[in-house]
Amino acid sequence: MIDTRGLPYRLRLPGPTAVPERVRRAIAGLVVDHHGPEFHALVGEIQRRIRPIFGTGGKVLTFAGSGTAAMEAALVNAAPPGTPVLVVANGQYGVRFGQIARALGCAVDMLEVEWGTAPDPAVIRQRLAQRDYSVLCVTHNETSTGVTADLPAIGELTKDRATLLLVDSVSGLAGLPVEQDRWHLDLVIGASQKALMCPPGIGLVGVSAKAWAIIERSHGGRFFWDFRKASVALDKMESAFTPPVSLLAGLAEALRMIDEEGFANVLARHRRLAAGLRTGLAALDLALFPREAPSDTVTVMRMPDGLDGNAMVRRLHEGYRTVVAGSRTSLSGKLIRIGTMGYVSESDILTDLHYIERTLTDLGRSPREGAGVAAAAALLARPPAERRAAA
């Protein structure tokens, strides 16, 4: 039995992710009047710093709630009951988009995509031609499979249509490029607990001018989630209802950290660390689950024959205080998922690989000693051009 006393607790999930000390201190600060000048300044700073991460010059709405809450909010505003909606599902969160839309009374058609593959824009184009859909729902970065969708190509499909493009970028935003305006994305959904380095509790939605034109004249039932109320309040640097003041203070601090590092550098760090982890896993004979378009914010690996992913998740936690995710879908036991987003460093990646190697040994496997760490360290030490070619 390994003595885990003294080992730090390592939150390596694909969300929620580790929260920096600076952000924790900001959250623990004074609670201010949400109608006062201090809060007005906070909201203004968040808007100024968050818009480049969304790639938009427009408003980014914030709500007290999870990423799923923001998904529902976007659909409530864009798709009243009876609205024809096409949902692209290449994983668990695409399926969730469909579940939410059905619960809201939308007329939902599903475009099922094999899990582990990316949505094909050509197939989406064909489906859009078959019906006048008011809304197309796409998952930018499928957390359950580690696959990233081609948003620029999908945005081209709807830019000249009346169809609104709703994008779940909860696990992509701030770790992957998002260009809402340039890629013609109408509603982009994010959340605080992933690459934004905050605790759960804030949902974010970027809204395009095209989407606003439809939302303003929509008559769907909404109150707390009413984007029109939120927009009017935001013009005054306030919130339509009592906001999570302390969490917003933490978000502002996280955004300062991103700006200090430089957002381009943040994106490059995510690419570099994900490449390092993938390389190290390959050296341990662990294959990726995605067959294409692997994500830079969540790495998903297949379990070798005879090895239960749930047992590996438990052993990493019990033996090494490292918390990674399995799957809660039909893939349960067949894969594990590791976050490479937010407050993550090279040291985290190398430690992950060291503990994964030890866990494999604990579970009766015989990985080459130090192979994963050595392979990752070698890749991470290369110049950027060589690293990209190798990854």
C-alpha positions as CSV (number, residue, x, y, z in Angstrom):
1,M,0.0,0.0,0.0
2,I,1.4,3.4,-1.0
3,D,1.6,6.0,1.6
4,T,0.0,9.1,0.0
5,R,0.6,11.4,3.0
6,G,2.5,14.4,1.8
7,L,1.4,14.0,-1.8
8,P,-0.5,17.1,-3.1
9,Y,-4.0,16.7,-4.3
10,R,-3.8,17.0,-8.1
11,L,-7.0,18.0,-9.9
12,R,-6.4,16.9,-13.5
13,L,-9.9,16.6,-14.7
14,P,-11.1,18.1,-18.0
15,G,-13.2,20.4,-15.7
16,P,-13.4,21.6,-13.0
17,T,-9.7,22.5,-13.2
18,A,-7.1,23.7,-10.8
19,V,-7.7,27.3,-9.5
20,P,-4.6,29.5,-9.1
21,E,-3.9,31.0,-5.7
22,R,-4.3,34.5,-7.1
23,V,-7.8,33.7,-8.2
24,R,-8.7,32.1,-4.9
25,R,-7.6,35.2,-3.1
26,A,-9.6,37.4,-5.3
27,I,-12.7,35.3,-4.7
28,A,-12.1,35.6,-0.9
29,G,-12.0,39.4,-1.1
30,L,-14.7,41.8,0.0
31,V,-18.2,41.4,-1.4
32,V,-19.2,44.6,-3.0
33,D,-22.5,46.2,-3.8
34,H,-23.6,44.8,-7.2
35,H,-25.1,48.2,-8.0
36,G,-22.1,50.2,-6.9
37,P,-19.1,51.7,-8.7
38,E,-16.8,48.9,-7.7
39,F,-18.9,46.4,-9.4
40,H,-19.4,48.6,-12.4
41,A,-15.7,48.8,-12.8
42,L,-15.4,45.0,-12.4
43,V,-17.9,44.3,-15.1
44,G,-16.3,46.7,-17.5
45,E,-12.9,45.1,-16.9
46,I,-14.3,41.6,-17.5
47,Q,-15.9,42.8,-20.8
48,R,-12.7,44.4,-22.0
49,R,-10.6,41.3,-21.2
50,I,-13.1,38.5,-22.2
51,R,-14.1,39.8,-25.7
52,P,-10.7,39.0,-27.3
53,I,-10.9,35.4,-25.9
54,F,-14.3,35.1,-27.6
55,G,-13.0,36.9,-30.7
56,T,-15.8,39.4,-30.7
57,G,-16.4,43.1,-30.5
58,G,-19.9,42.4,-29.1
59,K,-21.3,41.7,-25.7
60,V,-20.5,38.7,-23.6
61,L,-23.3,37.9,-21.2
62,T,-22.5,36.3,-17.8
63,F,-24.9,34.3,-15.7
64,A,-24.8,32.5,-12.4
65,G,-24.9,28.9,-13.6
66,S,-23.0,26.1,-15.2
67,G,-22.1,25.5,-18.8
68,T,-25.2,23.4,-19.2
69,A,-27.2,26.4,-17.8
70,A,-25.7,28.6,-20.5
71,M,-26.5,26.1,-23.2
72,E,-30.2,26.1,-22.1
73,A,-30.1,29.9,-21.9
74,A,-28.9,30.2,-25.4
75,L,-31.6,27.8,-26.7
76,V,-34.3,29.5,-24.7
77,N,-33.5,32.8,-26.4
78,A,-32.9,31.5,-29.9
79,A,-35.3,28.7,-30.2
80,P,-38.9,29.1,-28.9
81,P,-41.0,25.9,-28.7
82,G,-41.7,24.4,-32.1
83,T,-38.5,25.8,-33.6
84,P,-36.7,23.4,-36.0
85,V,-33.3,22.7,-34.6
86,L,-30.5,20.5,-36.0
87,V,-28.1,19.2,-33.4
88,V,-24.7,17.7,-34.4
89,A,-23.8,15.0,-31.8
90,N,-20.3,13.5,-31.9
91,G,-20.2,12.9,-28.1
92,Q,-21.9,13.3,-24.8
93,Y,-22.3,17.1,-24.9
94,G,-23.8,17.1,-28.4
95,V,-26.3,14.6,-27.1
96,R,-27.0,17.0,-24.2
97,F,-27.7,19.8,-26.6
98,G,-30.4,17.6,-28.1
99,Q,-31.8,16.8,-24.7
100,I,-32.1,20.4,-23.8
101,A,-33.7,21.4,-27.1
102,R,-36.3,18.6,-26.7
103,A,-37.1,19.6,-23.2
104,L,-37.7,23.2,-24.4
105,G,-40.2,21.9,-27.0
106,C,-38.1,22.4,-30.1
107,A,-38.5,20.2,-33.2
108,V,-35.2,18.5,-33.0
109,D,-33.3,16.5,-35.6
110,M,-30.1,14.8,-34.6
111,L,-27.1,14.4,-36.9
112,E,-25.3,11.5,-35.2
113,V,-21.5,11.4,-35.8
114,E,-19.3,8.5,-34.8
115,W,-17.7,9.2,-31.4
116,G,-14.0,9.8,-31.8
117,T,-14.5,11.6,-35.1
118,A,-15.1,15.2,-36.0
119,P,-18.3,16.5,-37.6
120,D,-18.0,16.7,-41.4
121,P,-19.0,20.1,-42.7
122,A,-20.0,18.6,-46.0
123,V,-22.5,16.3,-44.2
124,I,-23.8,19.2,-42.2
125,R,-24.3,21.2,-45.4
126,Q,-26.4,18.4,-46.8
127,R,-28.6,18.2,-43.8
128,L,-29.1,22.0,-43.7
129,A,-30.3,21.8,-47.3
130,Q,-33.1,19.3,-46.4
131,R,-35.0,21.6,-44.0
132,D,-35.2,25.3,-43.0
133,Y,-33.6,25.0,-39.6
134,S,-33.7,28.0,-37.3
135,V,-30.8,26.8,-35.2
136,L,-27.8,24.6,-35.7
137,C,-26.1,23.3,-32.5
138,V,-22.4,22.2,-32.6
139,T,-19.9,21.2,-29.9
140,H,-16.6,23.0,-30.5
141,N,-14.5,20.7,-28.2
142,E,-16.2,17.4,-27.3
143,T,-15.0,16.8,-23.7
144,S,-16.2,13.2,-23.7
145,T,-14.1,12.2,-26.7
146,G,-11.3,14.8,-27.0
147,V,-12.2,15.8,-30.6
148,T,-12.3,19.4,-31.9
149,A,-14.7,20.5,-34.6
150,D,-13.8,22.7,-37.6
151,L,-15.7,25.8,-36.5
152,P,-14.4,28.1,-39.4
153,A,-15.8,25.6,-42.0
154,I,-19.1,25.1,-40.1
155,G,-19.5,28.9,-39.7
156,E,-19.3,29.3,-43.5
157,L,-22.4,27.0,-43.8
158,T,-24.7,29.4,-41.8
159,K,-23.2,32.8,-42.4
160,D,-25.6,33.5,-45.4
161,R,-28.5,31.5,-44.0
162,A,-31.2,32.6,-41.5
163,T,-30.0,29.7,-39.4
164,L,-28.3,30.6,-36.1
165,L,-25.1,28.7,-35.2
166,L,-25.0,27.8,-31.5
167,V,-21.6,26.6,-30.3
168,D,-20.8,24.9,-27.0
169,S,-17.2,25.9,-26.4
170,V,-17.3,25.2,-22.6
171,S,-14.1,23.1,-22.8
172,G,-12.6,25.1,-25.7
173,L,-12.8,28.7,-24.7
174,A,-9.5,30.3,-23.5
175,G,-7.6,27.1,-24.4
176,L,-8.4,26.9,-28.1
177,P,-8.8,29.7,-30.7
178,V,-12.3,31.1,-30.9
179,E,-13.1,33.8,-33.5
180,Q,-16.8,34.5,-33.0
181,D,-17.0,37.4,-35.4
182,R,-14.6,36.2,-38.1
183,W,-16.0,32.6,-38.1
184,H,-19.7,33.7,-38.1
185,L,-20.6,32.0,-34.8
186,D,-23.9,33.4,-33.5
187,L,-24.0,32.2,-29.9
188,V,-20.8,31.0,-28.2
189,I,-21.2,29.3,-24.9
190,G,-18.4,29.1,-22.2
191,A,-18.1,28.5,-18.5
192,S,-15.7,29.5,-15.7
193,Q,-14.4,26.1,-14.6
194,K,-12.3,25.0,-17.6
195,A,-9.5,27.0,-19.3
196,L,-10.7,30.2,-17.5
197,M,-9.1,28.8,-14.3
198,C,-12.1,29.6,-12.0
199,P,-14.4,27.5,-9.9
200,P,-17.7,26.4,-11.4
201,G,-20.6,28.9,-11.3
202,I,-20.4,31.3,-14.2
203,G,-21.9,30.7,-17.6
204,L,-20.9,33.0,-20.5
205,V,-22.6,33.6,-23.8
206,G,-21.2,35.7,-26.7
207,V,-24.0,36.9,-28.9
208,S,-23.7,38.1,-32.6
209,A,-25.6,40.9,-34.2
210,K,-27.5,38.3,-36.3
211,A,-28.5,36.5,-33.1
212,W,-29.6,39.7,-31.4
213,A,-31.9,40.6,-34.3
214,I,-33.8,37.3,-33.8
215,I,-33.7,37.3,-30.0
216,E,-35.1,40.8,-29.8
217,R,-38.3,39.8,-31.7
218,S,-38.6,36.3,-30.2
219,H,-41.7,35.7,-28.0
220,G,-40.4,32.5,-26.3
221,G,-41.0,32.2,-22.5
222,R,-38.0,33.4,-20.5
223,F,-37.4,35.4,-17.4
224,F,-34.1,34.8,-15.6
225,W,-32.4,33.7,-18.8
226,D,-33.8,36.6,-20.9
227,F,-30.8,38.0,-22.9
228,R,-32.7,41.2,-23.5
229,K,-32.8,42.0,-19.8
230,A,-29.1,40.9,-19.5
231,S,-28.1,43.2,-22.3
232,V,-29.9,46.2,-20.9
233,A,-28.3,45.6,-17.5
234,L,-24.9,45.2,-19.1
235,D,-25.2,48.6,-20.7
236,K,-25.2,49.9,-17.2
237,M,-22.3,47.6,-16.2
238,E,-24.7,45.6,-14.0
239,S,-26.6,42.3,-13.9
240,A,-30.3,41.9,-14.4
241,F,-30.4,39.8,-11.2
242,T,-28.2,39.3,-8.3
243,P,-24.8,38.2,-9.7
244,P,-22.1,35.9,-8.2
245,V,-20.0,38.9,-7.2
246,S,-17.2,36.9,-5.7
247,L,-16.9,34.5,-8.6
248,L,-16.8,37.5,-11.0
249,A,-14.0,39.0,-9.0
250,G,-12.1,35.7,-9.5
251,L,-12.9,35.7,-13.2
252,A,-11.4,39.2,-13.5
253,E,-8.2,38.0,-11.8
254,A,-8.0,35.0,-14.1
255,L,-8.4,37.3,-17.1
256,R,-5.6,39.5,-15.8
257,M,-3.4,36.4,-15.6
258,I,-4.2,35.5,-19.2
259,D,-3.4,39.0,-20.4
260,E,-0.1,39.0,-18.4
261,E,1.0,35.8,-20.1
262,G,-0.4,37.0,-23.5
263,F,-3.4,35.2,-25.0
264,A,-1.4,34.0,-28.0
265,N,1.1,32.5,-25.5
266,V,-1.7,30.9,-23.5
267,L,-2.9,29.1,-26.7
268,A,0.6,28.1,-27.6
269,R,1.1,26.7,-24.1
270,H,-2.1,24.6,-24.4
271,R,-0.9,23.2,-27.8
272,R,2.6,22.5,-26.4
273,L,1.4,20.7,-23.3
274,A,-1.2,18.6,-25.1
275,A,1.4,17.5,-27.6
276,G,3.8,16.6,-24.8
277,L,1.1,14.5,-23.1
278,R,0.1,12.7,-26.3
279,T,3.7,11.9,-27.0
280,G,4.3,10.6,-23.5
281,L,1.2,8.4,-23.6
282,A,2.3,6.9,-27.0
283,A,5.7,6.0,-25.4
284,L,3.7,4.1,-22.8
285,D,1.8,2.3,-25.5
286,L,-1.4,4.1,-24.7
287,A,-3.4,5.1,-27.8
288,L,-5.6,8.2,-28.2
289,F,-9.3,7.7,-28.4
290,P,-9.9,10.4,-31.1
291,R,-9.1,9.2,-34.6
292,E,-8.8,12.8,-35.9
293,A,-8.7,16.4,-34.7
294,P,-7.4,15.7,-31.2
295,S,-8.1,18.4,-28.7
296,D,-5.5,20.6,-27.0
297,T,-7.5,21.0,-23.8
298,V,-8.6,17.5,-23.0
299,T,-6.6,14.3,-23.8
300,V,-8.6,11.1,-24.1
301,M,-6.8,7.7,-24.2
302,R,-8.1,4.2,-24.9
303,M,-7.5,1.5,-22.4
304,P,-5.5,-1.5,-23.6
305,D,-7.3,-4.8,-23.8
306,G,-7.9,-6.2,-20.3
307,L,-7.3,-3.0,-18.4
308,D,-10.4,-1.3,-16.9
309,G,-10.3,2.5,-17.1
310,N,-12.3,2.9,-13.9
311,A,-9.7,0.9,-12.0
312,M,-7.0,3.1,-13.4
313,V,-8.9,6.3,-12.4
314,R,-9.3,4.8,-8.8
315,R,-5.7,3.8,-8.6
316,L,-4.4,7.2,-9.7
317,H,-6.6,8.8,-7.0
318,E,-5.9,6.3,-4.2
319,G,-2.2,5.9,-4.9
320,Y,-1.1,9.2,-6.2
321,R,-3.8,11.7,-5.2
322,T,-4.2,12.5,-9.0
323,V,-7.8,13.0,-10.1
324,V,-8.6,12.2,-13.7
325,A,-11.9,11.3,-15.4
326,G,-13.2,8.2,-16.9
327,S,-16.4,8.1,-18.9
328,R,-20.0,8.1,-17.8
329,T,-21.3,6.9,-21.1
330,S,-21.3,3.6,-23.0
331,L,-17.5,4.1,-23.0
332,S,-17.3,3.6,-19.3
333,G,-14.2,1.6,-18.4
334,K,-12.8,2.0,-21.9
335,L,-11.0,5.3,-21.7
336,I,-9.7,8.0,-19.3
337,R,-9.7,11.7,-19.8
338,I,-7.1,14.2,-18.6
339,G,-7.4,18.0,-18.7
340,T,-4.7,20.0,-20.4
341,M,-6.4,23.3,-19.9
342,G,-6.2,26.3,-17.7
343,Y,-3.6,26.5,-14.9
344,V,-1.3,23.8,-16.2
345,S,2.5,23.6,-16.6
346,E,5.1,21.3,-18.1
347,S,5.7,19.9,-14.6
348,D,2.0,18.8,-14.4
349,I,2.3,16.9,-17.7
350,L,5.5,15.1,-16.6
351,T,4.0,14.3,-13.3
352,D,0.9,12.9,-15.0
353,L,3.0,10.6,-17.1
354,H,5.1,9.5,-14.1
355,Y,2.0,8.5,-12.1
356,I,0.3,6.9,-15.1
357,E,3.4,4.7,-15.6
358,R,3.4,3.7,-11.9
359,T,-0.3,3.1,-12.0
360,L,0.1,0.8,-15.0
361,T,2.7,-1.1,-13.1
362,D,0.4,-1.3,-10.1
363,L,-2.3,-2.8,-12.3
364,G,0.0,-5.5,-13.6
365,R,1.3,-3.9,-16.8
366,S,5.0,-3.6,-17.7
367,P,5.6,-0.1,-19.2
368,R,9.1,0.9,-20.1
369,E,10.5,2.6,-17.1
370,G,10.6,6.4,-17.6
371,A,9.6,6.2,-21.3
372,G,6.6,8.5,-21.1
373,V,8.4,11.2,-19.1
374,A,11.5,11.0,-21.3
375,A,9.5,11.2,-24.6
376,A,7.4,14.1,-23.4
377,A,10.4,16.0,-22.0
378,A,12.3,15.6,-25.3
379,L,9.3,17.0,-27.2
380,L,8.8,19.9,-24.9
381,A,12.5,20.8,-25.1
382,R,12.4,21.1,-28.9
383,P,12.0,24.4,-30.8
384,P,8.3,25.2,-31.6
385,A,8.6,24.2,-35.3
386,E,10.0,20.8,-34.6
387,R,7.5,20.2,-31.8
388,R,4.6,21.0,-34.1
389,A,5.9,18.5,-36.8
390,A,6.4,15.8,-34.2
391,A,3.0,16.2,-32.7
